[in-house]
Amino acid sequence: MPEPKVRFKRDDGSSYPAWERKRLGEITKQVTLRNGMNDCYPVYSVNNQKGFIPQRDQFEEREVASADRTNYKVVAVNQFAYNPSRINVGSIAYLKENLSVIVSPLYVVFECRNGLSERFLNEYVRTNYFHNQRRVHAEGSVRDSLSYDGFANIEMWLPCCEEQQCIIDFLASIDDVISFTEKEIVNLHVQKKDAMNKIFSKTVRFKRPDGNQFPEWEKICLGDRFTFKNGVNASKEAFELGGIKCIGVSDVYKCLPIKAENVDGEVSLNNKDIERYSVNYGDVLFQRSSETKIDIGRASVYVDNTDAVFNGFVICAKPQEMFYDPIFLHNALQTKSVREQTIRLGAGAQHFNIGQDGLASISILFPCLEEQRLIADFLSDFDEAIAAAKKELELWKKLKKGLLQQMFV
């Protein structure tokens, strides 16, 4: 057999038995129990990121299940379910909660036989080895679909139960670190939001080094200090050719200060158009259209000196003079007050748009430049901590992925 690069040993140092080659049909069993009495089981779906979730969470507070659910499949604790047409994106999970649920009749439900741990199999189905086999046994012309018969024919190498448990415990310790780091990121975002609410409502004020107060904040209408311009509408070929960094909606939507190194889009333009659509340090980029009203006019500030331009789905606001700290303004643009103004200006029914005149009417409170810089530095500390935690999270996820490839054959 192909030997895994990472093996565990018993406490006494001796080796566990060699892994055995098994078809999944030998170590799993299909379950076909239906909700024949139309009992009121909760309706669940399988999400490729979160596993089993209530169907209302999957479909934006809607249950798409019919009133007659007698044909729905019952899933008990420690049983698996997957969507045959979406297993290619990881829509397979086992039910950890101590309850029974029902899922769409389209789902495949199965359970593990003796000798196979549910948690071990749940890790295995995330590996490239499983998905390579899945592709071989899937059927369909337009979209691949994996029936239970196809699933049952997939082969895997299986360690003994004791070594399975060692692998599970080891990966669980990594999952604990990943979960802790994810919670840390969420907490940092909450703390930053709370700090921003207090700062921009002026509940908390910074003071000069000598202890004296800074001047009162000044309300400024963006149209009085900025000029607005729509972006470049180049040909498809120009965007395919690339050349100069081109800021688009996806860059603005992140609501992070924009740096050229994080912009993926490029476009080929002549020098005249590059000058016409150039983006400079401190310029504000707005999302001009959106499928939902809540996302209209999202904004980010360019904080780089690298040459870049912006595309036609973005509006750029250029200051007539540099009277603000770009990081301060970026954070101000994310506040509830500014977002409420912007959302009210969005026009449309199924698709929402905002124009230059609307953006020009938005007003923002600006402290003096010295206080702006203190606020920017304070909030940047949160941003740096969040960025460091995200980097650590990606490293742990990469480590786990690498270990999975070395442990599973």
Backbone hydrogen bonds in HBPLUS format (Angstrom, degrees):
<---DONOR---> <-ACCEPTOR-->    atom                        ^
c    i                          cat <-CA-CA->   ^        H-A-AA   ^      H-
h    n   atom  resd res      DA  || num        DHA   H-A  angle D-A-AA Bond
n    s   type  num  typ     dist DA aas  dist angle  dist       angle   num
A0005-LYS N   A0406-GLN O   2.99 MM 401  5.10 123.7  2.32 139.8 151.2     1
A0006-VAL N   A0406-GLN O   3.36 MM 400  5.80 151.5  2.45 131.2 126.1     2
A0010-ARG N   A0014-SER O   2.91 MM   4  5.42 162.2  1.95 168.9 168.6     3
A0013-GLY N   A0010-ARG O   2.90 MM   3  5.24 162.6  1.93 115.3 119.3     4
A0020-GLU N   A0158-LEU O   2.86 MM 138  5.09 161.6  1.89 141.5 138.6     5
A0158-LEU N   A0020-GLU O   2.64 MM 138  5.09 164.6  1.66 147.0 151.9     6
A0022-LYS N   A0156-MET O   2.81 MM 134  5.49 172.0  1.81 167.0 168.8     7
A0156-MET N   A0022-LYS O   2.80 MM 134  5.49 159.6  1.84 160.0 166.3     8
A0026-GLU N   A0023-ARG O   2.88 MM   3  5.40 152.2  1.96 114.0 122.5     9
A0024-LEU N   A0154-ILE O   2.80 MM 130  5.72 155.7  1.86 167.0 175.2    10
A0027-ILE N   A0024-LEU O   3.24 MM   3  5.26 134.5  2.46  96.2 107.8    11
A0028-THR N   A0024-LEU O   2.87 MM   4  5.77 114.8  2.30 147.4 160.0    12
A0025-GLY N   A0152-ALA O   2.84 MM 127  3.85 143.0  1.98 128.9 116.9    13
A0113-ARG N   A0027-ILE O   2.84 MM  86  5.05 172.6  1.85 131.8 129.9    14
A0029-LYS N   A0111-GLU O   2.79 MM  82  5.36 150.0  1.88 154.7 162.7    15
A0111-GLU N   A0029-LYS O   2.86 MM  82  5.36 152.7  1.93 144.5 152.4    16
A0031-VAL N   A0109-VAL O   2.79 MM  78  5.29 176.0  1.79 132.9 133.3    17
A0074-VAL N   A0033-LEU O   2.93 MM  41  5.66 167.8  1.94 147.6 151.2    18
A0035-ASN N   A0072-TYR O   2.84 MM  37  5.55 144.1  1.97 161.0 168.4    19
A0038-ASN N   A0035-ASN O   2.91 MM   3  5.38 161.2  1.94 122.4 126.5    20
A0102-ILE N   A0042-PRO O   3.02 MM  60  6.28 162.0  2.05 160.6 162.7    21
A0055-GLN N   A0043-VAL O   2.93 MM  12  5.75 172.1  1.94 139.9 137.6    22
A0044-TYR N   A0102-ILE O   2.94 MM  58  6.09 170.2  1.95 171.2 173.7    23
A0045-SER N   A0053-ILE O   2.85 MM   8  5.59 164.0  1.88 168.8 173.3    24
A0053-ILE N   A0045-SER O   2.97 MM   8  5.59 163.4  2.00 155.2 159.1    25
A0047-ASN N   A0051-GLY O   2.74 MM   4  4.87 177.3  1.74 139.7 139.3    26
A0051-GLY N   A0047-ASN O   2.97 MM   4  4.87 143.6  2.10 135.1 135.9    27
A0057-ASP N   A0054-PRO O   2.92 MM   3  5.48 133.7  2.14 112.9 124.6    28
A0058-GLN N   A0054-PRO O   3.33 MM   4  6.76 146.4  2.45 145.3 154.8    29
A0058-GLN N   A0055-GLN O   3.11 MM   3  5.03 121.2  2.47  93.0 107.9    30
A0059-PHE N   A0055-GLN O   3.04 MM   4  6.26 148.8  2.14 151.6 159.1    31
A0061-GLU N   A0056-ARG O   2.57 MM   5  4.34 133.9  1.78 153.4 150.7    32
A0062-ARG N   A0059-PHE O   3.17 MM   3  5.32 132.6  2.41 100.1 113.3    33
A0072-TYR N   A0069-ARG O   3.08 MM   3  5.26 157.5  2.13 106.4 113.5    34
A0073-LYS N   A0103-VAL O   3.02 MM  30  5.35 147.8  2.12 153.3 155.2    35
A0103-VAL N   A0073-LYS O   2.87 MM  30  5.35 149.0  1.96 145.1 155.2    36
A0075-VAL N   A0101-VAL O   2.78 MM  26  5.34 167.3  1.79 156.7 158.5    37
A0101-VAL N   A0075-VAL O   2.97 MM  26  5.34 158.1  2.01 150.8 156.3    38
A0079-GLN N   A0076-ALA O   3.05 MM   3  5.63 147.2  2.16 141.9 140.5    39
A0078-ASN N   A0095-LEU O   2.67 MM  17  5.06 175.1  1.67 156.1 155.6    40
A0095-LEU N   A0079-GLN O   2.92 MM  16  5.75 159.6  1.96 156.5 158.2    41
A0080-PHE N   A0110-PHE O   2.74 MM  30  5.28 162.6  1.77 167.6 171.0    42
A0110-PHE N   A0080-PHE O   3.04 MM  30  5.28 155.4  2.10 130.4 136.9    43
A0081-ALA N   A0093-ALA O   3.02 MM  12  5.94 149.1  2.12 163.6 173.3    44
A0093-ALA N   A0081-ALA O   3.22 MM  12  5.94 156.6  2.28 155.9 162.3    45
A0082-TYR N   A0108-VAL O   2.93 MM  26  5.40 144.0  2.06 143.8 155.1    46
A0108-VAL N   A0082-TYR O   2.92 MM  26  5.40 164.3  1.95 156.6 161.0    47
A0083-ASN N   A0091-SER O   3.34 MM   8  6.12 151.8  2.43 159.4 166.9    48
A0086-ARG N   A0083-ASN O   2.94 MM   3  5.24 157.8  1.99 114.9 122.2    49
A0087-ILE N   A0083-ASN O   2.96 MM   4  5.75 114.0  2.41 164.4 174.1    50
A0146-LEU N   A0084-PRO O   3.00 MM  62  4.78 155.3  2.06 120.3 125.1    51
A0089-VAL N   A0086-ARG O   3.04 MM   3  5.60 158.0  2.09 112.7 118.8    52
A0091-SER N   A0086-ARG O   3.26 MM   5  5.61 161.2  2.30 133.5 131.7    53
A0090-GLY N   A0087-ILE O   3.02 MM   3  4.85 162.6  2.05 103.9 106.9    54
A0092-ILE N   A0090-GLY O   2.83 MM   2  5.63 133.2  2.05 108.9  94.3    55
A0099-LEU N   A0097-GLU O   2.91 MM   2  5.60 136.0  2.11 102.6  90.1    56
A0107-TYR N   A0104-SER O   3.04 MM   3  5.66 160.8  2.07 119.5 124.6    57
A0116-LEU N   A0113-ARG O   3.27 MM   3  6.09 153.2  2.35 144.2 144.6    58
A0121-LEU N   A0117-SER O   2.96 MM   4  6.27 167.0  1.98 156.3 158.8    59
A0122-ASN N   A0118-GLU O   2.84 MM   4  6.01 152.8  1.91 145.3 153.8    60
A0123-GLU N   A0119-ARG O   3.18 MM   4  6.37 140.9  2.34 135.6 143.9    61
A0123-GLU N   A0120-PHE O   3.16 MM   3  5.27 128.1  2.44  97.6 110.5    62
A0124-TYR N   A0120-PHE O   2.97 MM   4  6.28 157.6  2.02 148.4 155.4    63
A0125-VAL N   A0121-LEU O   2.98 MM   4  6.22 157.0  2.04 159.0 161.7    64
A0126-ARG N   A0123-GLU O   3.09 MM   3  5.52 160.3  2.13 113.0 118.6    65
A0127-THR N   A0124-TYR O   3.04 MM   3  5.53 168.7  2.05 120.4 123.3    66
A0131-HIS N   A0127-THR O   3.27 MM   4  6.62 167.6  2.29 147.2 150.2    67
A0132-ASN N   A0128-ASN O   2.82 MM   4  5.94 148.2  1.92 149.6 157.5    68
A0133-GLN N   A0129-TYR O   3.22 MM   4  6.45 157.3  2.27 144.0 149.3    69
A0134-ARG N   A0130-PHE O   2.75 MM   4  6.03 153.2  1.82 150.4 159.8    70
A0135-ARG N   A0131-HIS O   3.10 MM   4  6.18 158.7  2.15 141.1 144.5    71
A0136-VAL N   A0133-GLN O   3.04 MM   3  5.13 121.0  2.40  97.4 112.4    72
A0137-HIS N   A0133-GLN O   3.15 MM   4  6.48 150.3  2.24 152.8 160.3    73
A0138-ALA N   A0134-ARG O   2.92 MM   4  5.93 118.3  2.31 148.8 164.1    74
A0139-GLU N   A0145-SER O   2.83 MM   6  5.22 169.1  1.84 144.8 147.3    75
A0145-SER N   A0139-GLU O   2.59 MM   6  5.22 144.1  1.71 151.2 164.2    76
A0151-PHE N   A0147-SER O   2.91 MM   4  6.19 159.8  1.95 148.5 154.5    77
A0152-ALA N   A0148-TYR O   2.69 MM   4  5.84 157.2  1.74 152.7 158.6    78
A0153-ASN N   A0150-GLY O   3.21 MM   3  5.31 138.3  2.39  98.4 109.4    79
A0154-ILE N   A0151-PHE O   3.11 MM   3  5.50 161.3  2.15 111.3 117.3    80
A0164-GLN N   A0160-CYS O   2.93 MM   4  6.19 156.7  1.98 156.1 163.8    81
A0165-GLN N   A0161-CYS O   3.01 MM   4  6.27 154.4  2.08 145.7 151.5    82
A0166-CYS N   A0162-GLU O   3.13 MM   4  6.48 149.7  2.23 141.1 149.1    83
A0167-ILE N   A0163-GLU O   2.98 MM   4  6.26 162.2  2.02 153.7 157.3    84
A0168-ILE N   A0164-GLN O   2.88 MM   4  6.15 161.9  1.92 152.4 157.8    85
A0169-ASP N   A0165-GLN O   2.89 MM   4  6.05 167.6  1.90 152.8 155.6    86
A0170-PHE N   A0166-CYS O   3.01 MM   4  6.15 158.4  2.06 146.6 152.6    87
A0171-LEU N   A0167-ILE O   2.97 MM   4  6.18 167.6  1.98 154.8 157.9    88
A0172-ALA N   A0168-ILE O   2.82 MM   4  5.96 147.7  1.92 146.6 156.9    89
A0173-SER N   A0169-ASP O   3.09 MM   4  6.33 143.6  2.22 141.1 149.0    90
A0175-ASP N   A0171-LEU O   2.88 MM   4  6.22 155.4  1.94 147.5 155.2    91
A0176-ASP N   A0172-ALA O   2.88 MM   4  6.15 144.6  2.01 144.3 153.3    92
A0177-VAL N   A0173-SER O   3.35 MM   4  6.64 151.3  2.44 136.2 142.2    93
A0178-ILE N   A0174-ILE O   2.94 MM   4  6.28 160.7  1.98 153.7 159.5    94
A0179-SER N   A0175-ASP O   2.78 MM   4  5.97 162.5  1.81 151.4 156.2    95
A0180-PHE N   A0176-ASP O   2.90 MM   4  6.07 158.2  1.95 145.0 151.2    96
A0181-THR N   A0177-VAL O   2.91 MM   4  6.11 160.1  1.95 149.8 155.1    97
A0182-GLU N   A0178-ILE O   2.92 MM   4  6.16 156.3  1.97 149.5 156.2    98
A0183-LYS N   A0179-SER O   3.01 MM   4  6.26 156.5  2.07 147.4 153.4    99
A0184-GLU N   A0180-PHE O   2.88 MM   4  6.13 148.0  1.99 143.8 153.6   100
A0185-ILE N   A0181-THR O   2.97 MM   4  6.28 152.5  2.05 148.8 154.9   101
A0186-VAL N   A0182-GLU O   3.07 MM   4  6.39 160.7  2.11 146.9 151.8   102
A0187-ASN N   A0183-LYS O   2.87 MM   4  6.11 161.9  1.90 151.3 156.2   103
A0188-LEU N   A0184-GLU O   2.94 MM   4  6.17 153.5  2.01 146.7 153.8   104
A0189-HIS N   A0185-ILE O   3.01 MM   4  6.29 156.4  2.07 149.7 155.8   105
A0190-VAL N   A0186-VAL O   2.98 MM   4  6.28 155.2  2.04 149.3 156.4   106
A0191-GLN N   A0187-ASN O   2.85 MM   4  6.09 161.3  1.88 150.5 155.6   107
A0192-LYS N   A0188-LEU O   2.88 MM   4  6.08 157.9  1.93 147.6 153.6   108
A0193-LYS N   A0189-HIS O   2.91 MM   4  6.10 161.7  1.94 147.7 153.0   109
A0194-ASP N   A0190-VAL O   2.91 MM   4  6.15 159.4  1.96 150.7 156.3   110
A0195-ALA N   A0191-GLN O   2.92 MM   4  6.12 157.2  1.97 145.6 152.2   111
A0196-MET N   A0192-LYS O   2.80 MM   4  6.07 158.0  1.85 153.9 160.0   112
A0197-ASN N   A0193-LYS O   2.94 MM   4  6.18 157.6  1.99 148.7 154.4   113
A0198-LYS N   A0194-ASP O   3.16 MM   4  6.43 155.9  2.22 146.6 152.1   114
A0199-ILE N   A0195-ALA O   2.92 MM   4  6.14 155.4  1.98 149.6 157.1   115
A0200-PHE N   A0196-MET O   2.84 MM   4  5.85 174.2  1.84 158.3 159.9   116
A0201-SER N   A0197-ASN O   3.10 MM   4  5.87 131.7  2.34 130.4 141.0   117
A0203-THR N   A0198-LYS O   2.86 MM   5  4.93 128.5  2.13 148.3 159.6   118
A0204-VAL N   A0198-LYS O   3.07 MM   6  5.47 158.5  2.12 129.8 127.8   119
A0202-LYS N   A0199-ILE O   3.02 MM   3  4.95 149.4  2.12  99.3 108.5   120
A0208-ARG N   A0212-ASN O   2.82 MM   4  5.31 169.0  1.83 169.8 167.6   121
A0211-GLY N   A0208-ARG O   2.79 MM   3  5.18 162.6  1.82 120.2 124.2   122
A0218-GLU N   A0366-PHE O   2.74 MM 148  5.15 166.0  1.76 146.1 142.9   123
A0366-PHE N   A0218-GLU O   2.78 MM 148  5.15 167.5  1.79 139.0 142.3   124
A0220-ILE N   A0364-ILE O   2.86 MM 144  5.45 168.8  1.87 148.9 151.5   125
A0364-ILE N   A0220-ILE O   2.93 MM 144  5.45 158.0  1.98 145.4 148.8   126
A0224-ASP N   A0221-CYS O   2.86 MM   3  5.54 154.0  1.93 121.6 129.5   127
A0222-LEU N   A0362-ILE O   2.85 MM 140  5.81 171.7  1.85 175.8 173.0   128
A0225-ARG N   A0222-LEU O   3.12 MM   3  5.48 148.5  2.23 109.1 117.7   129
A0226-PHE N   A0222-LEU O   2.82 MM   4  5.65 137.5  2.00 161.2 172.1   130
A0223-GLY N   A0360-ALA O   2.78 MM 137  3.94 140.4  1.94 137.3 125.8   131
A0320-GLN N   A0225-ARG O   2.83 MM  95  5.70 160.8  1.87 159.5 157.2   132
A0227-THR N   A0318-LYS O   2.85 MM  91  5.29 155.3  1.92 146.3 152.5   133
A0318-LYS N   A0227-THR O   2.81 MM  91  5.29 166.3  1.83 160.8 161.3   134
A0229-LYS N   A0316-CYS O   2.94 MM  87  5.34 142.4  2.09 145.5 156.8   135
A0316-CYS N   A0229-LYS O   2.87 MM  87  5.34 168.4  1.89 162.1 161.6   136
A0232-VAL N   A0310-PHE O   3.03 MM  78  6.41 158.5  2.07 150.8 144.8   137
A0312-GLY N   A0232-VAL O   2.86 MM  80  4.83 119.5  2.23 145.4 130.6   138
A0238-ALA N   A0235-SER O   3.09 MM   3  5.18 121.8  2.44  95.5 109.7   139
A0239-PHE N   A0235-SER O   3.25 MM   4  6.69 152.1  2.33 148.1 154.7   140
A0240-GLU N   A0236-LYS O   2.98 MM   4  6.27 147.1  2.09 145.1 155.2   141
A0241-LEU N   A0237-GLU O   2.84 MM   4  6.05 149.2  1.94 148.3 156.2   142
A0242-GLY N   A0238-ALA O   3.18 MM   4  6.33 155.1  2.24 140.9 146.6   143
A0268-SER N   A0238-ALA O   2.95 MM  30  4.89 142.3  2.09 115.4 127.3   144
A0244-ILE N   A0267-VAL O   3.03 MM  23  5.54 166.3  2.05 143.1 145.7   145
A0267-VAL N   A0244-ILE O   2.97 MM  23  5.54 146.0  2.09 143.7 153.3   146
A0309-VAL N   A0245-LYS O   2.90 MM  64  6.33 155.0  1.96 152.5 160.2   147
A0246-CYS N   A0265-GLY O   2.79 MM  19  5.09 167.0  1.81 126.3 126.0   148
A0247-ILE N   A0309-VAL O   2.80 MM  62  6.19 165.6  1.82 150.4 147.1   149
A0311-ASN N   A0247-ILE O   3.00 MM  64  6.20 162.2  2.03 167.5 164.4   150
A0251-ASP N   A0248-GLY O   3.12 MM   3  5.50 132.5  2.35 106.2 118.0   151
A0252-VAL N   A0248-GLY O   3.26 MM   4  6.63 150.7  2.35 147.3 155.7   152
A0252-VAL N   A0249-VAL O   3.04 MM   3  5.11 117.1  2.45  97.9 113.5   153
A0253-TYR N   A0249-VAL O   2.76 MM   4  5.85 164.8  1.78 165.2 169.5   154
A0255-CYS N   A0252-VAL O   2.99 MM   3  5.76 161.9  2.02 122.6 128.1   155
A0258-ILE N   A0301-VAL O   2.89 MM  43  6.01 155.1  1.95 142.2 149.5   156
A0303-VAL N   A0258-ILE O   2.93 MM  45  5.86 168.5  1.94 154.3 157.5   157
A0262-ASN N   A0259-LYS O   2.98 MM   3  5.62 153.5  2.06 118.4 126.1   158
A0263-VAL N   A0260-ALA O   3.05 MM   3  5.22 165.2  2.08 111.2 115.8   159
A0274-ILE N   A0270-ASN O   2.98 MM   4  6.24 154.8  2.05 154.8 163.0   160
A0275-GLU N   A0271-ASN O   3.03 MM   4  6.22 156.8  2.08 145.2 150.3   161
A0276-ARG N   A0272-LYS O   2.98 MM   4  6.20 150.8  2.07 140.2 149.1   162
A0277-TYR N   A0273-ASP O   2.91 MM   4  5.99 156.0  1.97 150.3 154.3   163
A0279-VAL N   A0308-ALA O   2.83 MM  29  5.47 142.0  1.97 147.7 143.9   164
A0283-ASP N   A0280-ASN O   2.99 MM   3  5.65 165.9  2.01 144.9 144.9   165
A0282-GLY N   A0302-TYR O   2.71 MM  20  5.34 169.6  1.72 163.4 163.9   166
A0302-TYR N   A0283-ASP O   2.89 MM  19  5.50 166.1  1.91 163.5 168.0   167
A0284-VAL N   A0317-ALA O   2.99 MM  33  4.98 171.2  2.00 148.9 150.0   168
A0317-ALA N   A0284-VAL O   2.72 MM  33  4.98 164.9  1.74 152.9 158.1   169
A0285-LEU N   A0300-SER O   2.83 MM  15  5.44 178.1  1.83 171.2 171.8   170
A0300-SER N   A0285-LEU O   3.03 MM  15  5.44 152.5  2.10 148.6 157.4   171
A0286-PHE N   A0315-ILE O   2.75 MM  29  5.07 164.6  1.78 154.6 159.9   172
A0315-ILE N   A0286-PHE O   2.95 MM  29  5.07 160.4  1.99 141.6 148.1   173
A0287-GLN N   A0298-ARG O   2.85 MM  11  5.30 150.0  1.94 151.6 161.2   174
A0297-GLY N   A0287-GLN O   3.03 MM  10  4.69 131.3  2.28 146.7 151.0   175
A0288-ARG N   A0313-PHE O   3.26 MM  25  5.85 170.2  2.27 145.4 145.7   176
A0354-ILE N   A0288-ARG O   2.91 MM  66  5.24 146.3  2.03 152.0 151.6   177
A0290-SER N   A0352-PHE O   2.82 MM  62  5.21 149.0  1.91 147.5 152.7   178
A0352-PHE N   A0290-SER O   2.79 MM  62  5.21 165.9  1.81 172.7 170.0   179
A0295-ASP N   A0292-THR O   3.17 MM   3  5.69 152.1  2.25 110.5 118.1   180
A0296-ILE N   A0293-LYS O   3.19 MM   3  5.35 159.0  2.23 107.1 113.4   181
A0314-VAL N   A0311-ASN O   3.10 MM   3  5.78 155.3  2.17 124.8 127.6   182
A0329-LEU N   A0325-ASP O   3.00 MM   4  6.33 165.3  2.03 161.3 165.1   183
A0330-HIS N   A0326-PRO O   2.90 MM   4  6.07 156.8  1.95 145.2 152.1   184
A0331-ASN N   A0327-ILE O   3.14 MM   4  6.35 162.8  2.17 147.6 150.7   185
A0332-ALA N   A0328-PHE O   2.91 MM   4  6.18 154.7  1.98 150.7 159.0   186
A0333-LEU N   A0329-LEU O   2.93 MM   4  6.13 150.0  2.02 152.4 158.9   187
A0334-GLN N   A0331-ASN O   3.06 MM   3  5.28 149.5  2.16 103.7 113.0   188
A0335-THR N   A0332-ALA O   3.20 MM   3  5.43 164.2  2.23 108.9 113.7   189
A0339-ARG N   A0335-THR O   2.94 MM   4  6.14 169.8  1.95 160.8 164.3   190
A0340-GLU N   A0336-LYS O   2.89 MM   4  5.95 157.6  1.94 149.8 155.3   191
A0341-GLN N   A0337-SER O   3.24 MM   4  6.47 157.3  2.30 141.3 146.9   192
A0342-THR N   A0338-VAL O   2.99 MM   4  6.23 161.3  2.03 151.9 157.1   193
A0343-ILE N   A0339-ARG O   2.89 MM   4  6.04 167.7  1.91 155.3 158.1   194
A0344-ARG N   A0340-GLU O   3.17 MM   4  6.25 158.7  2.21 144.5 149.7   195
A0345-LEU N   A0342-THR O   3.01 MM   3  5.25 135.4  2.21 101.9 114.5   196
A0346-GLY N   A0343-ILE O   3.12 MM   3  5.31 154.7  2.18 105.8 113.4   197
A0347-ALA N   A0353-ASN O   2.90 MM   6  5.33 166.9  1.91 151.5 155.1   198
A0353-ASN N   A0347-ALA O   2.79 MM   6  5.33 151.9  1.86 145.9 154.6   199
A0359-LEU N   A0355-GLY O   3.14 MM   4  6.42 166.8  2.15 153.7 157.0   200
A0360-ALA N   A0356-GLN O   2.88 MM   4  6.02 151.2  1.96 148.5 157.0   201
A0361-SER N   A0358-GLY O   3.11 MM   3  5.38 143.6  2.25 102.7 112.9   202
A0362-ILE N   A0359-LEU O   3.21 MM   3  5.54 162.4  2.24 110.2 115.6   203
A0372-GLN N   A0368-CYS O   2.91 MM   4  6.19 158.2  1.96 155.7 163.0   204
A0373-ARG N   A0369-LEU O   3.03 MM   4  6.25 155.9  2.09 147.5 152.1   205
A0374-LEU N   A0370-GLU O   3.25 MM   4  6.58 149.9  2.35 140.4 148.1   206
A0375-ILE N   A0371-GLU O   2.95 MM   4  6.21 162.1  1.99 154.6 159.2   207
A0376-ALA N   A0372-GLN O   2.79 MM   4  6.04 160.1  1.83 152.4 158.6   208
A0377-ASP N   A0373-ARG O   2.93 MM   4  6.06 161.2  1.96 145.6 150.2   209
A0378-PHE N   A0374-LEU O   3.02 MM   4  6.19 158.4  2.06 145.1 151.1   210
A0379-LEU N   A0375-ILE O   2.96 MM   4  6.20 168.1  1.97 158.1 160.2   211
A0380-SER N   A0376-ALA O   2.87 MM   4  5.91 143.7  2.00 142.8 153.6   212
A0381-ASP N   A0377-ASP O   3.23 MM   4  6.48 135.2  2.44 139.9 148.9   213
A0381-ASP N   A0378-PHE O   3.27 MM   3  5.48 137.5  2.46  98.0 108.6   214
A0382-PHE N   A0379-LEU O   3.13 MM   3  5.33 124.0  2.46  99.3 112.0   215
A0383-ASP N   A0379-LEU O   3.15 MM   4  6.55 159.1  2.20 145.2 150.9   216
A0384-GLU N   A0380-SER O   2.82 MM   4  6.06 156.8  1.87 151.8 157.1   217
A0385-ALA N   A0381-ASP O   3.05 MM   4  6.23 154.3  2.12 141.7 148.6   218
A0386-ILE N   A0382-PHE O   2.83 MM   4  6.09 158.7  1.88 156.1 162.3   219
A0387-ALA N   A0383-ASP O   2.87 MM   4  6.04 160.8  1.90 147.6 153.2   220
A0388-ALA N   A0384-GLU O   2.94 MM   4  6.10 156.0  2.00 143.7 150.1   221
A0389-ALA N   A0385-ALA O   2.98 MM   4  6.18 156.3  2.04 144.4 150.7   222
A0390-LYS N   A0386-ILE O   2.88 MM   4  6.11 154.3  1.95 149.8 157.1   223
A0391-LYS N   A0387-ALA O   2.96 MM   4  6.16 153.4  2.03 144.8 151.9   224
A0392-GLU N   A0388-ALA O   2.97 MM   4  6.22 156.0  2.03 145.2 151.7   225
A0393-LEU N   A0389-ALA O   2.88 MM   4  6.10 154.1  1.95 144.3 151.8   226
A0394-GLU N   A0390-LYS O   2.98 MM   4  6.25 159.5  2.02 149.6 153.8   227
A0395-LEU N   A0391-LYS O   3.06 MM   4  6.32 150.2  2.15 143.8 152.0   228
A0396-TRP N   A0392-GLU O   3.02 MM   4  6.35 157.1  2.08 152.8 158.0   229
A0397-LYS N   A0393-LEU O   2.95 MM   4  6.21 160.1  1.99 152.2 158.0   230
A0398-LYS N   A0394-GLU O   2.87 MM   4  5.99 154.2  1.94 143.5 151.0   231
A0399-LEU N   A0395-LEU O   2.85 MM   4  6.05 152.2  1.93 143.5 151.6   232
A0400-LYS N   A0396-TRP O   2.93 MM   4  6.19 162.6  1.96 150.2 154.0   233
A0401-LYS N   A0397-LYS O   2.95 MM   4  6.16 162.6  1.99 147.2 152.3   234
A0402-GLY N   A0398-LYS O   2.95 MM   4  6.13 159.1  1.99 148.1 153.6   235
A0403-LEU N   A0399-LEU O   2.92 MM   4  6.17 156.9  1.97 151.1 157.6   236
A0404-LEU N   A0400-LYS O   2.87 MM   4  6.10 157.7  1.92 154.3 160.1   237
A0405-GLN N   A0401-LYS O   3.20 MM   4  6.47 155.1  2.26 145.2 150.7   238
A0406-GLN N   A0402-GLY O   3.19 MM   4  6.48 133.3  2.42 136.5 148.9   239
A0406-GLN N   A0403-LEU O   3.02 MM   3  5.00 129.5  2.28  95.4 109.6   240
A0407-MET N   A0403-LEU O   2.78 MM   4  5.94 136.8  1.97 151.2 163.8   241
A0408-PHE N   A0404-LEU O   2.97 MM   4  5.83 156.5  2.03 149.7 153.8   242
